[in-house]
Amino acid sequence: MTNLGVIGGGGWLAGALLRPALADRVIRPADLVLSSRSGQISGFESWPSVHMTTDNAILVDASDVIFFSVRPEDLDAIELDLRGRFVISVMAGVTVEEIGERYGARRIVRAMPNACAEQRLSFTPWFATDDVRRSETDFAQRFFSASGRAHLITNEQDLDYFTALTGSGAAFPALVADVMIRHAVEAGIDPDTADLAVRQLFLGAATQMARISDTPADIVELFMEYRGTTAAGLSAMMEANIEHAIFNGLTAARRKAAQSGS
């Protein structure tokens, strides 16, 4: 089995990734070490044999795989020798080159999950350096698949784009949902009913798009061909250049993602 040490194990993202992996037995509780400043981490009460520490050096000594789940700005306070170690990072904007220079590691996986991991619905693209062993890429795929859909990519720079696109989790759809709820309320719909209706709409829409072969563009075209109420709404949104607003938002998010580790 793999002994996994998670630096920043008390953070929300680490917990969201680890709990599904523990439930699926990708890792055993006794093989997991979590570090945090306090040494007391909640959310793992169902696995009492998980180890917790405040000392990252102890974590490294006990682990085959070192997992970074901290903010990029916290790296300056973490001084470790990870030569010969397999390292996994979910830090936005911190390249494998920088991780290698700081800690001496050559076998590195860098991934970008999102906040849907706890619900096992994250899309997690991940990149591996050439030195990563087959057994280690197999572990990375199984680990990230426990919390959704994991996808190996061959260009590390694409991770900055996915940080902007899918790293947002529910945030961008939630913005659209909030606008729809507020419009319904202004039209006289009870707020609780509006909230329930829009949540169910998004659940149904996401499930449908995940299960059918039609592309999102195909779905839009299908409704436009009906020339009904939905087509009227779509036409008005297109005339208002909703595409431009979305492109601008993703461009700004991508720019920020590229700056995160600098």
N, C-alpha and C positions, 0 to 999 in steps of 0.2 A: 504493500500500500504506500501511497505518497504522503509524506509528512509536510503539511502546508502551514507556513507562517505568514500571517497577514498583518502588515504594518498599517495601522489605521483601522484596525478591526472593529472599532467602536462606531465607525461612521455608518450612515444610512445605506450607502451603496454597497459597502462590504457585507452588511447584514442581508441586504436584498439578494445578493448573489450567493452567499454562503448557505442560507437556510434551505433553498431548493436543492443545492448540491448535497447537503447533509441528508435531507429527506430522501433523495434518490440514491444515497450511499456512494456517491462519487468520491467522497472523502468520509473517513470515520471520525467521530467526535474526538476520540483519544489521539488522533493524528493531527489535530488542528490546534494551532497556537495563535492567539490574538493579542496584539499589543495596543495599548492606549495609554494616555498620560495618567489616568487614574487607576488603571488595572482592573476596573470594574465595568463590565460591558453587559448591557441588557439585551434581551431578545434571543438568548440561547439557553433559556431555562429548561427547554425540552431535551437538551444535550448536556447534562451536568459534567461530563468528562472532558469537555472542551477546556483547554488550558488558557489562562490569561496572565499577562505580565505587563510591567511598565518598562522592561529592559529589552530593547531591540536586539542587543547582542545575544541575550539568552534565546530569543526567538530564532535567530539565525543559526545558532548552534544546534537547535532541536529540529531544524526543518530542511527538507530537500528542495522545496520550492518556496521562494520568497515572493510575496504578493504585495505590491504597493497600491494602497487605496487611500492616498492622502492628497491634500491640495498641493499643487506645484510649488507654491511659496513656502511650504513646510520642509522642502528637501534640504535646504541649507543647514537645518538643525539635525539631520540624520546622517551620521558618519559611520559607514560600514564598509567592510571588505567583502565583496560578493564574487570574487574571482572563483571560477569553477562552479558557480551556482546557476540554477535555472531561475529566471526572474520573470514574473508576470506583472504588468502595469496596466492600471485603468486610469491613469492620470492624463487629463486633457492637455495636449500641446507639448508634452515632454517626450522628445524623440528617443528612439533606442540608442542613437549615438550619444545623447546626453547621459542617459542612464549608464551606458558602458563607460563613459569618461569619468563619471562620478564614483562608480562602485566597482569597476573592473570586470563586470559581467559581459559575456559574449552571447550566451544563450538567453535570448529575451523575446517574450511575446508581449505585444502591446495591443490592447483591446479598447473598444468604446461601447460599453453597454448603456442602457438608459433606465429611467425610473420605473419602467414596467417590469423589471426583473423579478420583483417579489411576486407578481402575478404570473410569472413564467411567460411573459409576452414581450420581452426585450428583443430587439434586433441587435446583435452584437457582432460587428465586423472585427476581425483580429488579424494581426500581422506577426510573422515570425522571422527572426534573423536566420541566416543560412546555417548557423551552428546549432540551432535547436534540433534535438534528437527526435526520431519518429515517435518514441514512447511519450515524449513531452508534448508534441503537437496533438497526439491522441488524447492526452489528459486535458489539454486546453480546450479541445473541441467538446469533450464530454462535460467538462466543468461549465462552460458557457451555455451549452445546450440545455442544461438543467433549468436555466432561467429564461428560456425562449429559443430563438433561432440564432445559431452561431454561423458565421460565414467567413472563411479564410480569404483574405485579399493579398495581392502580391505587390501592391504599391503603398508604402507607408504613408505617403502624402494624402492618400484618399481618406485616412482617418480624420484629418482635420475637417474634410467636408462632411463626413458622417457625424462628427461631433455636432455640426450645425444642423444637419438634416434629421437624423434619427436620435441623436443624443438628447434632443429636446423632449423625448418621451411624449407625454400628453399635452405639453404646453401649447404648441401651435394649434392642434385641433381644439383645445380648451378655449383658446381665444375666439375661434369661430363659434363654438358652442355658446359662449357667454353672450356674444352679440345676438345670436338667435333667441336665447332666453329673454334678453332684455327687450327685443323687438316684440316677442309674444306678450310680455307683461304690459308693454305700452299699448298693445292691441286689446287689452282687457282680460287676458288669460291669467288665472290665479298663478302666483309665482311658483308654488310647489308643483302644480300641474305642468307648468312650462318647463321646469327643471327636469321633472320625470320624463316628459315627452322627448326633450332634446337628448338626454342621456341615453334613452332607449334607441332613438334614431341613430346616434353615433355607434352604439353597440351593434345594431343591426347592419349598418353600412360597412363597418370594419369587418364584421364576420362575412358578409357577402363578398366583399372585395378579396378577402383572403381565400375564399373557397371556389370562386368561379374563374374561368380562363380569360374572360373579357378584361381588357385593360381599363383603368379609370377613364381614359379618353373614349373608349368604346361605350362606357356607361353614359357619359355625358352626351355623346352623339345619339344614343338610343332615345334619351329623353327629349333631346332637341327635335328629333324626327316626329315625336307625338304632337308637338306644337300646342301643348296644354299649359297648365298652370306652372309646372316645374320649368318648362322651356321658357316661359315668360320671365321667371326669376333668374334663370341662368343667363338669359340674354341681357338683362339689366346689370347683372354682376360683371359680365364680360365688357359691356359698354362702359362701365365704371373703371375698367382696367384692373380688376382684381389680380390678374396675373402679374402686373407691374408691382403691386404692393407685396405679393408673396415673394417675387424674385428679389426685391429690395431687402426684405426681411432675412431671407436666406443668405444673401450676400453679406449683410452686416454680421450675421451669426458666424459665417465662415471666416470673415476677417478677424473676429474676436477669438475664434478657436485657434487660428494660426498664431495669435499673439499670447495665448494662455501660458505657454511654458517659457516665454522670453522674459 
